[in-house]
Amino acid sequence: MLHSLHADAMNFAVLAQGDGAGTNVPDPERKAPPKLAAAVDTVLGIVGWAGTAAGVAGVLITGTMMAVSMKRGEGSEHMSRLGMVLGGCVLVATAGPIITFVFQPGTE
């Protein structure tokens, strides 16, 4: 066991110095294959469209519920629901820019 640990330490030292077999360590490209990138873009486009449609539907449904409640003379707690729907809409609309800001694509 001790001999194995010593051999591992020696191999690491050789790789760290850049001598021997460790000099040709591959550095793969950080780009997705074109077919995969196109498929992911399509899926993200569909999800973005669905999120926008869901946000519009949520605002319409909340507005309808508010109108019905006002007509019935009931108290309304729909403003908190509307706030949640609008918060979701903002999150869907800003998802791309937020990820771009956090991960800074193209910089290494």
LUMNU-572411 format. One record per residue (C-alpha): residue number from 1; x, y, z negated. Coordinates in Angstrom, 3 decimals. Example, Ala and Ser with C-alpha at 12.3 -4.5 7.8 and 13.67 -1.06 7.14 Angstrom:
<recs>
{seq->1&east->12.300&north->-4.500&up->-7.800} .
{seq->2&east->13.670&north->-1.060&up->-7.140} .
</recs>
This chain:
<recs>
{seq->1&east->0.000&north->0.000&up->0.000} .
{seq->2&east->2.791&north->2.405&up->-0.940} .
{seq->3&east->4.665&north->1.582&up->2.263} .
{seq->4&east->1.538&north->2.385&up->4.290} .
{seq->5&east->1.169&north->5.795&up->2.614} .
{seq->6&east->4.821&north->6.558&up->3.254} .
{seq->7&east->4.470&north->5.609&up->6.929} .
{seq->8&east->1.382&north->7.841&up->7.254} .
{seq->9&east->3.273&north->10.742&up->5.691} .
{seq->10&east->6.164&north->10.241&up->8.116} .
{seq->11&east->3.785&north->10.143&up->11.108} .
{seq->12&east->2.132&north->13.349&up->9.936} .
{seq->13&east->5.526&north->15.027&up->9.564} .
{seq->14&east->6.463&north->14.032&up->13.114} .
{seq->15&east->3.160&north->15.363&up->14.494} .
{seq->16&east->3.501&north->18.588&up->12.522} .
{seq->17&east->6.983&north->19.242&up->13.940} .
{seq->18&east->5.818&north->18.670&up->17.493} .
{seq->19&east->8.420&north->16.000&up->18.190} .
{seq->20&east->7.576&north->12.646&up->19.683} .
{seq->21&east->4.146&north->11.432&up->20.706} .
{seq->22&east->2.216&north->14.302&up->19.118} .
{seq->23&east->3.241&north->16.945&up->21.664} .
{seq->24&east->0.518&north->16.152&up->24.187} .
{seq->25&east->-2.547&north->16.614&up->21.986} .
{seq->26&east->-5.503&north->17.406&up->24.261} .
{seq->27&east->-7.412&north->20.659&up->23.813} .
{seq->28&east->-10.810&north->20.088&up->25.443} .
{seq->29&east->-12.700&north->22.913&up->27.124} .
{seq->30&east->-15.507&north->24.369&up->25.007} .
{seq->31&east->-18.054&north->24.621&up->27.808} .
{seq->32&east->-21.033&north->22.359&up->28.341} .
{seq->33&east->-21.234&north->20.475&up->31.632} .
{seq->34&east->-23.309&north->22.442&up->34.185} .
{seq->35&east->-26.149&north->19.879&up->34.324} .
{seq->36&east->-26.422&north->19.824&up->30.530} .
{seq->37&east->-26.298&north->23.622&up->30.308} .
{seq->38&east->-29.120&north->23.908&up->32.859} .
{seq->39&east->-31.254&north->21.386&up->30.961} .
{seq->40&east->-30.659&north->23.134&up->27.631} .
{seq->41&east->-31.498&north->26.510&up->29.188} .
{seq->42&east->-34.772&north->25.060&up->30.498} .
{seq->43&east->-35.696&north->23.618&up->27.101} .
{seq->44&east->-34.798&north->26.859&up->25.304} .
{seq->45&east->-36.876&north->28.835&up->27.814} .
{seq->46&east->-39.890&north->26.611&up->27.193} .
{seq->47&east->-39.471&north->26.833&up->23.412} .
{seq->48&east->-39.090&north->30.623&up->23.605} .
{seq->49&east->-42.209&north->30.918&up->25.749} .
{seq->50&east->-44.163&north->28.646&up->23.381} .
{seq->51&east->-43.008&north->30.688&up->20.374} .
{seq->52&east->-44.158&north->33.910&up->22.014} .
{seq->53&east->-47.503&north->32.358&up->22.945} .
{seq->54&east->-47.939&north->31.069&up->19.394} .
{seq->55&east->-47.168&north->34.540&up->18.021} .
{seq->56&east->-49.754&north->36.184&up->20.269} .
{seq->57&east->-52.321&north->33.522&up->19.345} .
{seq->58&east->-51.524&north->34.037&up->15.650} .
{seq->59&east->-52.072&north->37.787&up->15.883} .
{seq->60&east->-55.358&north->37.266&up->17.772} .
{seq->61&east->-56.620&north->34.658&up->15.299} .
{seq->62&east->-55.662&north->36.779&up->12.291} .
{seq->63&east->-57.352&north->39.828&up->13.817} .
{seq->64&east->-60.501&north->37.825&up->14.480} .
{seq->65&east->-60.530&north->36.515&up->10.924} .
{seq->66&east->-60.106&north->40.067&up->9.613} .
{seq->67&east->-63.020&north->41.317&up->11.738} .
{seq->68&east->-65.303&north->38.488&up->10.607} .
{seq->69&east->-64.385&north->39.083&up->6.956} .
{seq->70&east->-65.075&north->42.812&up->7.245} .
{seq->71&east->-68.443&north->42.163&up->8.889} .
{seq->72&east->-69.409&north->39.767&up->6.073} .
{seq->73&east->-68.288&north->42.291&up->3.460} .
{seq->74&east->-65.746&north->39.907&up->1.966} .
{seq->75&east->-62.468&north->40.949&up->0.464} .
{seq->76&east->-59.569&north->40.512&up->2.793} .
{seq->77&east->-56.201&north->39.004&up->2.112} .
{seq->78&east->-55.451&north->38.734&up->5.799} .
{seq->79&east->-52.818&north->41.476&up->5.713} .
{seq->80&east->-50.358&north->39.042&up->4.133} .
{seq->81&east->-51.180&north->36.516&up->6.861} .
{seq->82&east->-50.688&north->39.188&up->9.497} .
{seq->83&east->-47.346&north->40.067&up->7.929} .
{seq->84&east->-46.243&north->36.423&up->8.124} .
{seq->85&east->-47.344&north->36.166&up->11.762} .
{seq->86&east->-45.571&north->39.383&up->12.693} .
{seq->87&east->-42.468&north->38.249&up->10.813} .
{seq->88&east->-42.494&north->35.031&up->12.848} .
{seq->89&east->-42.888&north->37.050&up->16.063} .
{seq->90&east->-39.882&north->39.182&up->15.155} .
{seq->91&east->-37.839&north->36.068&up->14.374} .
{seq->92&east->-38.742&north->34.441&up->17.701} .
{seq->93&east->-37.975&north->37.643&up->19.605} .
{seq->94&east->-34.600&north->38.185&up->17.937} .
{seq->95&east->-33.376&north->34.575&up->17.764} .
{seq->96&east->-31.081&north->34.904&up->20.785} .
{seq->97&east->-29.442&north->38.182&up->19.738} .
{seq->98&east->-28.990&north->36.925&up->16.168} .
{seq->99&east->-27.186&north->33.772&up->17.332} .
{seq->100&east->-25.109&north->35.806&up->19.792} .
{seq->101&east->-24.079&north->38.172&up->16.987} .
{seq->102&east->-23.242&north->35.381&up->14.531} .
{seq->103&east->-21.315&north->33.092&up->16.860} .
{seq->104&east->-19.862&north->35.633&up->19.316} .
{seq->105&east->-19.721&north->33.315&up->22.364} .
{seq->106&east->-16.729&north->33.799&up->24.589} .
{seq->107&east->-14.343&north->34.753&up->21.777} .
{seq->108&east->-11.838&north->32.299&up->20.449} .
</recs>
